[in-house]
């Protein structure tokens, strides 16, 4: 793109941008806290007694860890790698395994990595860590009941952005991975063009300038082979997230899945329910790449 400052929504003032991207303010403090409590409670319930390998260091440089859930002795299962949200500065793997029991019931393992949060880590480093977690699954998955040839990646909000950064082309060679290491992807309410973030409150933590934001924007990077994807958002999502979901789905050549009756925070919790639209879409995506 010739003019990095020529981005959709640039004509909005700072207050309008905050309304579009501050989904925590849109939800209000009471509903937000209720959602966060559900993340933790549902994740604790999902992994209670579930076979797995929690707390594995996947990246020696940072010391960051991941949890593996829903494995079966002697079987290499397809794996869903879930990247948590929190605007790159909050949450952890502890609140992010709520889909593990549902997937286990359908023969699918779940991997949930942590990554160093902003501002302790720059966004470039967060992206590197997430990609390193995919490399770990590819190289060490079979030792832990995971099939390295059936990796599906998903994530919500900031995790949707990070999912996008595993979908694009070029990074795989740096890690010695095949171009198609990510067989399919399901970003939820993602951020695929980070240039608007340079003008909202989150930038106090992630500290992006426009060129860096553009370089970390999946919508602006080479798409490569375009793996199968379900690009998802909620009917009652933030306006900025909805616009970005529609644009990225068009960029990727797919129809967006907009789920009615859901907001930015509760949409992804539907992954705990195999009969929900999101749960069905994920299982169909995994089945499609499992042959």
Secondary structure as a PSIPRED ss2 file (coil, helix, strand):
# PSIPRED VFORMAT (PSIPRED V4.0)

   1 X C   1.000  0.000  0.000
   2 X C   1.000  0.000  0.000
   3 X C   1.000  0.000  0.000
   4 X C   1.000  0.000  0.000
   5 X C   1.000  0.000  0.000
   6 X C   1.000  0.000  0.000
   7 X C   1.000  0.000  0.000
   8 X C   1.000  0.000  0.000
   9 X C   1.000  0.000  0.000
  10 X C   1.000  0.000  0.000
  11 X C   1.000  0.000  0.000
  12 X C   1.000  0.000  0.000
  13 X C   1.000  0.000  0.000
  14 X H   0.000  1.000  0.000
  15 X H   0.000  1.000  0.000
  16 X H   0.000  1.000  0.000
  17 X H   0.000  1.000  0.000
  18 X H   0.000  1.000  0.000
  19 X H   0.000  1.000  0.000
  20 X H   0.000  1.000  0.000
  21 X H   0.000  1.000  0.000
  22 X C   1.000  0.000  0.000
  23 X H   0.000  1.000  0.000
  24 X H   0.000  1.000  0.000
  25 X H   0.000  1.000  0.000
  26 X H   0.000  1.000  0.000
  27 X H   0.000  1.000  0.000
  28 X C   1.000  0.000  0.000
  29 X H   0.000  1.000  0.000
  30 X H   0.000  1.000  0.000
  31 X H   0.000  1.000  0.000
  32 X H   0.000  1.000  0.000
  33 X H   0.000  1.000  0.000
  34 X H   0.000  1.000  0.000
  35 X H   0.000  1.000  0.000
  36 X H   0.000  1.000  0.000
  37 X H   0.000  1.000  0.000
  38 X H   0.000  1.000  0.000
  39 X H   0.000  1.000  0.000
  40 X H   0.000  1.000  0.000
  41 X H   0.000  1.000  0.000
  42 X H   0.000  1.000  0.000
  43 X H   0.000  1.000  0.000
  44 X H   0.000  1.000  0.000
  45 X H   0.000  1.000  0.000
  46 X H   0.000  1.000  0.000
  47 X H   0.000  1.000  0.000
  48 X C   1.000  0.000  0.000
  49 X C   1.000  0.000  0.000
  50 X C   1.000  0.000  0.000
  51 X C   1.000  0.000  0.000
  52 X E   0.000  0.000  1.000
  53 X E   0.000  0.000  1.000
  54 X E   0.000  0.000  1.000
  55 X E   0.000  0.000  1.000
  56 X E   0.000  0.000  1.000
  57 X E   0.000  0.000  1.000
  58 X C   1.000  0.000  0.000
  59 X C   1.000  0.000  0.000
  60 X C   1.000  0.000  0.000
  61 X C   1.000  0.000  0.000
  62 X C   1.000  0.000  0.000
  63 X C   1.000  0.000  0.000
  64 X C   1.000  0.000  0.000
  65 X E   0.000  0.000  1.000
  66 X E   0.000  0.000  1.000
  67 X E   0.000  0.000  1.000
  68 X E   0.000  0.000  1.000
  69 X E   0.000  0.000  1.000
  70 X C   1.000  0.000  0.000
  71 X C   1.000  0.000  0.000
  72 X E   0.000  0.000  1.000
  73 X C   1.000  0.000  0.000
  74 X C   1.000  0.000  0.000
  75 X E   0.000  0.000  1.000
  76 X C   1.000  0.000  0.000
  77 X E   0.000  0.000  1.000
  78 X E   0.000  0.000  1.000
  79 X E   0.000  0.000  1.000
  80 X E   0.000  0.000  1.000
  81 X E   0.000  0.000  1.000
  82 X E   0.000  0.000  1.000
  83 X E   0.000  0.000  1.000
  84 X C   1.000  0.000  0.000
  85 X C   1.000  0.000  0.000
  86 X C   1.000  0.000  0.000
  87 X C   1.000  0.000  0.000
  88 X C   1.000  0.000  0.000
  89 X C   1.000  0.000  0.000
  90 X C   1.000  0.000  0.000
  91 X C   1.000  0.000  0.000
  92 X C   1.000  0.000  0.000
  93 X H   0.000  1.000  0.000
  94 X H   0.000  1.000  0.000
  95 X H   0.000  1.000  0.000
  96 X C   1.000  0.000  0.000
  97 X C   1.000  0.000  0.000
  98 X C   1.000  0.000  0.000
  99 X C   1.000  0.000  0.000
 100 X H   0.000  1.000  0.000
 101 X H   0.000  1.000  0.000
 102 X H   0.000  1.000  0.000
 103 X H   0.000  1.000  0.000
 104 X H   0.000  1.000  0.000
 105 X H   0.000  1.000  0.000
 106 X C   1.000  0.000  0.000
 107 X C   1.000  0.000  0.000
 108 X E   0.000  0.000  1.000
 109 X E   0.000  0.000  1.000
 110 X E   0.000  0.000  1.000
 111 X E   0.000  0.000  1.000
 112 X E   0.000  0.000  1.000
 113 X E   0.000  0.000  1.000
 114 X C   1.000  0.000  0.000
 115 X C   1.000  0.000  0.000
 116 X C   1.000  0.000  0.000
 117 X C   1.000  0.000  0.000
 118 X C   1.000  0.000  0.000
 119 X C   1.000  0.000  0.000
 120 X C   1.000  0.000  0.000
 121 X C   1.000  0.000  0.000
 122 X C   1.000  0.000  0.000
 123 X H   0.000  1.000  0.000
 124 X H   0.000  1.000  0.000
 125 X H   0.000  1.000  0.000
 126 X H   0.000  1.000  0.000
 127 X H   0.000  1.000  0.000
 128 X H   0.000  1.000  0.000
 129 X H   0.000  1.000  0.000
 130 X H   0.000  1.000  0.000
 131 X H   0.000  1.000  0.000
 132 X H   0.000  1.000  0.000
 133 X H   0.000  1.000  0.000
 134 X H   0.000  1.000  0.000
 135 X H   0.000  1.000  0.000
 136 X H   0.000  1.000  0.000
 137 X H   0.000  1.000  0.000
 138 X H   0.000  1.000  0.000
 139 X H   0.000  1.000  0.000
 140 X H   0.000  1.000  0.000
 141 X H   0.000  1.000  0.000
 142 X H   0.000  1.000  0.000
 143 X H   0.000  1.000  0.000
 144 X H   0.000  1.000  0.000
 145 X C   1.000  0.000  0.000
 146 X E   0.000  0.000  1.000
 147 X E   0.000  0.000  1.000
 148 X E   0.000  0.000  1.000
 149 X E   0.000  0.000  1.000
 150 X E   0.000  0.000  1.000
 151 X E   0.000  0.000  1.000
 152 X E   0.000  0.000  1.000
 153 X E   0.000  0.000  1.000
 154 X E   0.000  0.000  1.000
 155 X E   0.000  0.000  1.000
 156 X E   0.000  0.000  1.000
 157 X C   1.000  0.000  0.000
 158 X H   0.000  1.000  0.000
 159 X H   0.000  1.000  0.000
 160 X H   0.000  1.000  0.000
 161 X H   0.000  1.000  0.000
 162 X H   0.000  1.000  0.000
 163 X H   0.000  1.000  0.000
 164 X H   0.000  1.000  0.000
 165 X H   0.000  1.000  0.000
 166 X H   0.000  1.000  0.000
 167 X H   0.000  1.000  0.000
 168 X C   1.000  0.000  0.000
 169 X C   1.000  0.000  0.000
 170 X C   1.000  0.000  0.000
 171 X H   0.000  1.000  0.000
 172 X H   0.000  1.000  0.000
 173 X H   0.000  1.000  0.000
 174 X H   0.000  1.000  0.000
 175 X C   1.000  0.000  0.000
 176 X C   1.000  0.000  0.000
 177 X C   1.000  0.000  0.000
 178 X C   1.000  0.000  0.000
 179 X C   1.000  0.000  0.000
 180 X C   1.000  0.000  0.000
 181 X C   1.000  0.000  0.000
 182 X C   1.000  0.000  0.000
 183 X C   1.000  0.000  0.000
 184 X E   0.000  0.000  1.000
 185 X E   0.000  0.000  1.000
 186 X E   0.000  0.000  1.000
 187 X E   0.000  0.000  1.000
 188 X E   0.000  0.000  1.000
 189 X C   1.000  0.000  0.000
 190 X C   1.000  0.000  0.000
 191 X C   1.000  0.000  0.000
 192 X C   1.000  0.000  0.000
 193 X C   1.000  0.000  0.000
 194 X H   0.000  1.000  0.000
 195 X H   0.000  1.000  0.000
 196 X H   0.000  1.000  0.000
 197 X H   0.000  1.000  0.000
 198 X H   0.000  1.000  0.000
 199 X H   0.000  1.000  0.000
 200 X C   1.000  0.000  0.000
 201 X C   1.000  0.000  0.000
 202 X C   1.000  0.000  0.000
 203 X H   0.000  1.000  0.000
 204 X H   0.000  1.000  0.000
 205 X H   0.000  1.000  0.000
 206 X H   0.000  1.000  0.000
 207 X C   1.000  0.000  0.000
 208 X C   1.000  0.000  0.000
 209 X C   1.000  0.000  0.000
 210 X H   0.000  1.000  0.000
 211 X H   0.000  1.000  0.000
 212 X H   0.000  1.000  0.000
 213 X H   0.000  1.000  0.000
 214 X H   0.000  1.000  0.000
 215 X H   0.000  1.000  0.000
 216 X C   1.000  0.000  0.000
 217 X C   1.000  0.000  0.000
 218 X H   0.000  1.000  0.000
 219 X H   0.000  1.000  0.000
 220 X H   0.000  1.000  0.000
 221 X C   1.000  0.000  0.000
 222 X C   1.000  0.000  0.000
 223 X C   1.000  0.000  0.000
 224 X C   1.000  0.000  0.000
 225 X C   1.000  0.000  0.000
 226 X C   1.000  0.000  0.000
 227 X C   1.000  0.000  0.000
 228 X E   0.000  0.000  1.000
 229 X E   0.000  0.000  1.000
 230 X C   1.000  0.000  0.000
 231 X C   1.000  0.000  0.000
 232 X E   0.000  0.000  1.000
 233 X E   0.000  0.000  1.000
 234 X E   0.000  0.000  1.000
 235 X E   0.000  0.000  1.000
 236 X E   0.000  0.000  1.000
 237 X C   1.000  0.000  0.000
 238 X C   1.000  0.000  0.000
 239 X H   0.000  1.000  0.000
 240 X H   0.000  1.000  0.000
 241 X H   0.000  1.000  0.000
 242 X H   0.000  1.000  0.000
 243 X H   0.000  1.000  0.000
 244 X H   0.000  1.000  0.000
 245 X H   0.000  1.000  0.000
 246 X H   0.000  1.000  0.000
 247 X H   0.000  1.000  0.000
 248 X H   0.000  1.000  0.000
 249 X H   0.000  1.000  0.000
 250 X H   0.000  1.000  0.000
 251 X H   0.000  1.000  0.000
 252 X H   0.000  1.000  0.000
 253 X C   1.000  0.000  0.000
 254 X C   1.000  0.000  0.000
 255 X C   1.000  0.000  0.000
 256 X C   1.000  0.000  0.000
 257 X E   0.000  0.000  1.000
 258 X E   0.000  0.000  1.000
 259 X E   0.000  0.000  1.000
 260 X E   0.000  0.000  1.000
 261 X E   0.000  0.000  1.000
 262 X E   0.000  0.000  1.000
 263 X E   0.000  0.000  1.000
 264 X C   1.000  0.000  0.000
 265 X C   1.000  0.000  0.000
 266 X C   1.000  0.000  0.000
 267 X C   1.000  0.000  0.000
 268 X H   0.000  1.000  0.000
 269 X H   0.000  1.000  0.000
 270 X H   0.000  1.000  0.000
 271 X H   0.000  1.000  0.000
 272 X H   0.000  1.000  0.000
 273 X C   1.000  0.000  0.000
 274 X C   1.000  0.000  0.000
 275 X C   1.000  0.000  0.000
 276 X C   1.000  0.000  0.000
 277 X H   0.000  1.000  0.000
 278 X H   0.000  1.000  0.000
 279 X H   0.000  1.000  0.000
 280 X H   0.000  1.000  0.000
 281 X H   0.000  1.000  0.000
 282 X H   0.000  1.000  0.000
 283 X H   0.000  1.000  0.000
 284 X H   0.000  1.000  0.000
 285 X H   0.000  1.000  0.000
 286 X H   0.000  1.000  0.000
 287 X H   0.000  1.000  0.000
 288 X H   0.000  1.000  0.000
 289 X H   0.000  1.000  0.000
 290 X C   1.000  0.000  0.000
 291 X C   1.000  0.000  0.000
